[in-house]
């Protein structure tokens, strides 16, 4: 582990949190963009996991998430349409709030996490599939053609990551309904088709790991992930693209570590270090080339979630 790399990453994470929310940073305009409730949940959990004393900024972020929660449903919006509540985002946020409650004992965090759990349960279908969005204006679950994608379609494997949210709720309340919901989620999404794009693939595999579906997970790693890792730890976002979604690469590194593939995890961490070294902020580009330099095909941002995953992998190694 490199304490220096971790500290630089943590400093970026703290810098990007202001007005109660985590942001991305655009390296060309040198400005923060996209206040992002979901990723704020990630950042909160990270600091709860590794710090005995929670930084003030992280506590303020927890209070902000409590404040902006939709009180009618318990759901959360993203940085886009404020009429849409996202099930996936809500799960990641409630995990952070649950961890804050464990650290502080403040009931407001526990209550908000449970309200988020009510939203998740409301959005789960009987077969275990999870509807991705709720329309505040229509006051109903909402599925359209645009939701059937690798990112937020109800049948997309990335929704398997909600097993982590249900587990966090069970640990918070000891309520067996969350264990049942977790199993239903895993039963449905274990059968998802292979996801080629590394970031949603990472989410799927994280969900399978939480649910203990190690046979399926190991098969995907051996057949679909390890063969794609290049000599320096770089993995293209898709096989036909010449740039990486860096957060997805690091997520796969963490899963490989947890499953005992240490050499592959170390290679991926080394690639992350190269990407981190490309900018003085200590954060990692969202999109990078094989040599670690910025790729601008999509945008020119450093994101907080990729940096969080990198700090996590460094600490694990």
N, C-alpha and C positions, 0 to 999 in steps of 0.2 A: 504494500500500500504506500502511496505517496501522500503524506500529510499536507505537503505543499499544494498538490493538485486539488485535494479535497477542500482545503481552506480557501483557495481561489474560487472554486465552484460555489462554496457556501456564501462567500462574500457577494458573488453575483446574485445568488438567490435572495439574500437579504436586501440588496440594492434594488432588485426588480419589484419588491413588494412595497407599495405605497398606496395611500388612500384605501388601505385594507385589502387590496387585491394584487396578485402576481401579474406581471406584464411580460410581453416579449420586447426585444430591443432590436431596432432596425439599424444595421451597421452602416448603411449609406447615409441615411438622414440623421443618424446619431440621436434618435429619439425613441422613447418608449411607446409601444402600441399595444392594443388588444388587452385591456384589463379582463382577466380570465378567471371566473369563479371556480371552475373545475380544477384548474391547475393550482389554485390557491389551496385546495384540499390536499393535493400531493405535497406541496411545500410544507404545509402545517404538519402532516404526518412525518415527514423526514426529520424536522427539527424536534418533534416529540420523541422520535426513536433514538436520536443520537445525542441530545442535549439534556442534562439534568435540570438546568434552569432555562425555561423557554424565553427566547428574546421577546422584548416588548412588541416588536413589529408583528411577530407571529400571533401573539395574543390579540392584538388589534385586528388582525386578519380574521381570527375566529369570531370576534364580536361582529365584524362586518358581514360575515356569512350568515350569522344568526339574523341580522337585521334585514338582509335582502331576500331571505327565504320566502317563497310564496306560502302565506299562512293558511290558505284554503286547502292546498294539496300537499305541502311539504316539499315540492319540487323546486328546481333551480333553472334559471335561464343560462344561456351561454353569452358570448360577447356579440352575438348577432341579434336576431329577432327577439325582442323582449316579450312577445306574445307566446313564445314557444318554450316549454319546459322540457328539459332533456333528462331522460332516465339515467343514461350512462354518467353524465356529469354529476347528477345528484348522488349517485353511489360513491363517486370518488370524494365528493365534498363531505358526506356523512362519515366516511372513514376518518378524515382529518378531525372532524368535530368529536368523534368518539375518543380519539387519542387525546385530544385536548382535555376532555372530561377526566380521563384517567390521570392526567398530569396535574390538573388544577382542582378537581372536585367541584367545579362550577356546574350547577344543574342546567343552566341555559344551554350548554353545549350538548349535554345528554338529551335534553328535550328536543333540540333541533335535529339531532341525529335520528331519534326515533320518528319524528315527523317525516324525515327523509325516507326512513324505512317504510312508513305507511304508503308513501308515494310509490316506492319500488313494488310493494305488494299489489297495489292497485294496477300497476302497469304490466304485471305478469299474467299471461294467459294460462289456461288450465293445462296446456301441453308443455308448459315450461318456457316457451318463447316469451320475449319481453318486448313490448311495444316501445319504440325509441322516443317518441315525443308526445306531448300533451298540449293541445291548443287552448290557451286561456280564454280566448274569445268564444270559441265553440263549446268550451267546457267539456271536451271529450278527447279520448285517445285519437291519435291521428296517424294514418298510414297513407302514403301516396307513392307514386312511382319514384319520386326523388329519394325516398327513404330506403329503397331497395338498392343499397350500395354497400361497398366494403366498409363504409364508415359508420352508418347508423341504421342499416336495415334490420328489421326484427329477426331475420334469419341469419344475419352475419355472425360469424364466430366471435368477433370481438366482444359481443354482449356477454360472452362467457365470463368476462372479468367481473361481472356483478356477483359472482360467487364470493369475492372478497368482501363486498359490501354486506352481504347476508351473514358472513362469518363474523364480521365486526359487530353487527347488531346482536348476534347471539352472545358474543362475549360480553357485550354491554348489558344485556337484559336476561340472559339464560332462558329466553323464550324459544321453545322448540319450533315455532312456526317459521323462524328464519332458517333453521337447519333443513326443514322440509323444502323451503323455497330454494335454498342453495342446491339441494339434490336435484330438484326439478330443472333448475337452470343447467346444471352439469349434464344431466341426462339428455336434454334437448341439444345443447350446443356441442357436446362431444361428437355429434354426427355432422357438424358443419363441414362444408367442403374446405379443402386447403385454401388458405388465404396467401396469395403470393406477395403482397406488399408488406414490408417488414414491420411497420408500426402496428397496424391492426393484427398482424400475425402475432406480434409480441403480446398484445392484449389477450388474444385467444389462448395462447400458451400459459399466460399468467393465471387465467381462469381455470384451465385444466389442472395446473399445479395445485392451486388452492383447494380444488375439489378432490385431489388425490388420484386423478386419472393419469397415472404415470405411464401406463403401457401405450396409450395413444400419444401422449406427449413425447415419449422416447422414440416412437416410430417417426413422428414428424421431424424431430431433431436430426435423426440419422439420415432420413431420406430427403428432407426438404431444406434443412438449415445448414448443417455442417458442410455439405458439398458446395454451398454458395460462398463460404468464407474464403476470401483471398488471403494471400500470404501475409499481408500487413494487418489483417483483422477487418478489412473493409468488406461490407456486404451491400451490393446495389439495392436500391429501393425496390425495383423489380428487375427481373433477370435481363430485360432488354434496355434498361436505363443505365447511364454512366454517372449516376450520382446516388448518394445515400441519403436516406432519412435518418439522421444520426441517432435520434432517440430510439428508433426501432432497432438499430444495430446494437445499442447498449442494452436495451431490454432483452434481446436474444442472448447477449453475453451473461446477463444475470440468471436467466433460466438455465443456460448451459452450466454455469457455476453450481447452481442448486442441484442439478442432475448429475454432477460429478465430472463434467467435461472441462477440466481445469485449464488445459493448454489452450483450448479454443476461447475460453473466457478471458484468459490473459492476453491473447492476441487482440481480441476486440477492445479490451481496455487500453492497450497500447495505441490502437487507432483513435480512440477517444482522446487520449492525451495529445496526439498530434493535432486533432481538430481544436482542442482547447488552446493549444499554443498559438493558434492563428489569430487570436484576438486578445487584446490586453484586459478585457473585461473579466475573464475567467469563465465565461459561459461558452456553450458550444453552439455552432451554427445549426439551424434546423436542417439545412440541406448542404452537403459537402461533397467534394470530389474525392477520388481515391487517394490523392495526396494530402487530403485534409483541408484544402483551401475551400473558400466559399463557393457554392454553386448558386447561381441566380436564376435558374430556370423558372422557379415558382415565386420566390421572394428572397429578401436578403436579411432575414431575421435570425437572431439568437433567441431560443426559447427557454423557458424556465423548466419545463418538464424534462427535456433532454438533459439539461444540466443536473437536475435532481437525480435522474437515473445514473448519470456518470458518477456523481459523488457516492451513490449507493454501491455501485460496482467497485469503485476504488476501496471503499471501506471494507467490503466483503473480502477482497483479495489481500 
